[in-house]
Amino acid sequence: MKKSEIKVVLTIGKTLLALASFFILMTNIVYASQFNVTITTIVASHGNKGVDRRIGGQIKELQASFRYSSYQLVNKTHKRLALNQTGNAPLPGGRVLSITPLGVAGNRAKLKLAVFKNGSSNFQTVIQLLNNGRIIVGGPQHGSGVIIFIISNSF
């Protein structure tokens, strides 16, 4: 093959690869029209309440990341959200966690998180979370401890 023929073949190959990647991405976005999100809210402190047994098997992971003596389950919220739809979960201290699915890339959901108090946001971030994955986020201070939320999703 001549150099010019090789260049043409490589250009066609790159174009086909780009088109295939685009179609796979679009299929994932269409496929992920609904996101099942669970927010588990925990207050961790240096109190004497110990570990709430409802936290279950997640306690070892919590204790590895956060050095507190007390972990109390406050709330567990389940949301079924569409793409770009915002769902809210109550947090202690009059706060609200809002979650908005922004899209899917491969096997990861892109989620926007924001914590609001009195209507204004004091924390915002965007995370990528594997399908059927979860993340533990240390949130704002609450009393002598902190609010921790565990976010899991499936799509």
C-alpha positions in Angstrom: 0.0 0.0 0.0 1.1 3.5 -0.7 1.5 6.1 2.0 -1.6 8.1 0.7 -3.7 4.9 0.8 -2.6 4.2 4.3 -3.5 7.7 5.4 -7.0 7.3 3.8 -7.5 4.0 5.6 -6.4 5.5 8.9 -8.6 8.5 8.5 -11.6 6.3 7.7 -10.8 4.1 10.8 -10.5 7.1 13.1 -13.9 8.4 11.8 -15.6 5.1 12.3 -14.2 4.8 15.8 -15.4 8.3 16.7 -18.9 7.6 15.3 -19.0 4.3 17.3 -18.0 6.1 20.5 -20.6 8.8 19.8 -23.4 6.2 19.3 -22.3 4.2 22.4 -22.4 7.5 24.5 -25.8 8.4 23.1 -27.2 4.9 23.8 -26.0 5.2 27.4 -27.7 8.6 27.8 -31.0 7.3 26.3 -30.7 4.2 28.4 -30.1 6.2 31.6 -33.4 8.1 31.4 -34.1 7.2 35.0 -31.7 7.3 38.0 -32.5 5.6 41.2 -30.6 7.6 43.9 -30.5 6.7 47.7 -29.2 9.2 50.2 -28.3 7.9 53.6 -27.8 10.7 56.1 -25.6 10.1 59.2 -24.5 12.4 62.0 -21.0 11.5 63.3 -19.7 13.0 66.6 -17.6 12.3 69.6 -20.7 11.6 71.7 -21.4 8.5 73.7 -24.3 7.2 71.6 -22.1 4.6 69.9 -23.0 3.1 66.5 -26.5 3.0 65.3 -27.1 -0.7 64.3 -29.2 0.4 61.3 -26.0 1.6 59.6 -25.0 -2.1 59.3 -22.0 -3.1 57.2 -21.2 0.4 56.2 -19.7 1.3 59.6 -16.2 -0.1 58.9 -16.0 2.1 55.8 -17.2 5.1 57.8 -14.8 4.5 60.6 -11.9 4.1 58.2 -12.7 7.6 56.7 -13.9 9.5 59.7 -12.6 9.2 63.3 -15.7 9.6 65.4 -17.1 7.5 68.3 -20.8 8.0 67.5 -22.6 7.4 64.2 -26.3 7.9 64.1 -28.6 7.2 61.1 -30.8 10.3 60.6 -32.6 9.6 57.4 -32.6 7.5 54.3 -34.2 9.0 51.2 -34.9 7.3 47.9 -35.4 9.3 44.7 -36.2 8.2 41.1 -35.0 11.1 39.0 -35.0 11.8 35.3 -32.0 13.4 33.5 -31.6 17.0 34.8 -34.4 16.6 37.3 -33.4 17.7 40.9 -34.4 15.7 43.9 -34.0 16.9 47.5 -33.2 15.1 50.8 -33.5 16.7 54.2 -30.4 17.1 56.3 -30.1 18.0 60.0 -29.9 21.7 61.0 -32.5 22.9 58.4 -30.2 22.0 55.5 -31.2 20.3 52.2 -29.1 18.2 49.9 -30.1 18.5 46.2 -29.0 16.0 43.6 -29.3 16.4 39.9 -28.3 13.7 37.3 -26.5 15.5 34.5 -25.7 12.5 32.3 -23.9 9.3 31.8 -20.5 8.6 30.4 -19.7 4.9 30.0 -20.8 3.2 33.2 -20.7 6.4 35.3 -23.4 8.8 36.2 -22.5 12.5 36.5 -24.4 13.9 39.5 -24.5 17.5 40.7 -24.7 17.9 44.5 -25.5 21.0 46.4 -26.2 21.7 50.1 -28.6 24.5 50.9 -29.4 26.3 54.1 -32.0 29.0 54.3 -32.3 28.9 50.5 -28.7 29.6 49.7 -26.1 27.1 48.6 -23.0 26.7 50.8 -21.6 23.6 49.0 -21.6 22.5 45.4 -19.8 19.8 43.5 -20.2 17.4 40.6 -19.3 13.8 41.1 -19.1 10.7 38.8 -20.5 7.6 40.3 -20.3 4.1 38.9 -23.6 2.4 38.1 -24.7 0.6 41.3 -21.9 2.5 43.1 -21.8 4.7 46.1 -19.8 7.5 47.6 -19.4 8.7 51.2 -19.3 12.5 51.5 -18.3 14.4 54.6 -20.6 17.3 54.8 -21.1 20.4 57.0 -20.6 20.6 60.7 -23.5 19.8 62.9 -23.3 20.3 66.7 -20.1 18.7 67.9 -19.8 16.5 64.8 -20.5 16.4 61.1 -23.2 15.4 58.7 -22.1 12.5 56.4 -24.2 11.4 53.5 -23.8 8.2 51.5 -25.0 8.5 48.0 -25.7 5.4 45.9 -27.3 5.2 42.4 -28.3 2.8 39.7 -29.5 3.6 36.2 
